[in-house]
Amino acid sequence: MTQEWNSYLAGQGLAADSSHFGSITDELLAARDGAVMAPLADLGLIRVSGVDSAVFLHNLLTNDINGIRPDGARFAGFCTAKGRLLALLLIWREGDDFLLMLPRDILPMILKKLSMYVLRSKVKLSDASEEKVLIGLSGAVSPTPTFARELDKLERFGVTSIDGTQAIRLDETRWLLVLDPATATSNWQQLATSVRPVGTAAWHWLEIAAGQPSVVAATQEAFVPQMLNMELAAVGGVSFSKGCYPGQEIVARTQYLGKVKRRTYRARLATAATPGTHVYAPETGDQHCGAIVSLAPSPAGGFECLVCVQIGAVEAGEVHVGAPTGEVLEFLQLPYALG
């Protein structure tokens, strides 16, 4: 069924890589100044079902999964035993099941890794990417008064159903819609009466502007949760009151016994870089002091990124991309304080 959806989007002008519908520049400006919607073709879903699902996930992830209500979602990390992030997941319920949203490029690996922990648990894991269509919304969305009202009254990470579509509030201005493929086209057409379609390039810029971290194949095992600001309430990806999970000892020690030496910042650069590209500072010489987390074209021109970097290097004011003599990052404000 999702093939019909993909064919429909291609007929509407969506690029083969899903990055735009024609003009990235125009779409970035629309994302900055107005209401937009994006097909999130680069994201997939893992379905977790069975009577032990909640306990199974609670014992593996950095956040409190037992506490997820039918009308709520949670952001969480999946770590190695050394506390290094393998994935960041948005998690919510669908009936008795859980749905886990993550980048498609790491989904097969994460599905396999999670399956290794099933053992005797009454849990079934499956790739549910073809079962749903994911659409990101941003801005003042109002195809109908009822639809807008239902979205507006949601709290952050709140979940509601609107005419059979699950809606999840991500932050003040962004929502996720989870649709049945059979209704995706009609819902898209209705939204298009008041919302501009954009590709993933504009959506990724919105994520960066929101300070929302991500983990892709190139950055797996590069960061502990605090390096990506995950323990901050504005990101909300770690619980320190739940029980053990892989890497929990390292994450807790970083929080209570050590000092967080690296944080994720927002920055601008003129030329593109890929996630995982190292950054450097004069005081660290040939040793890198961090790495690019995510990157997207900017409505102001050039590119913006989230970059994990040593706090001291940022305070010194000179961080180079790719090499000790590479381009100097221009740091921008995040929408939340780093504490």
Order of alpha helices (4+ residues) and beta strands (2+ residues): alpha-alpha-beta-beta-alpha-beta-beta-beta-alpha-beta-beta-alpha-beta-beta-beta-alpha-beta-alpha-alpha-beta-beta-beta-beta-alpha-beta-beta
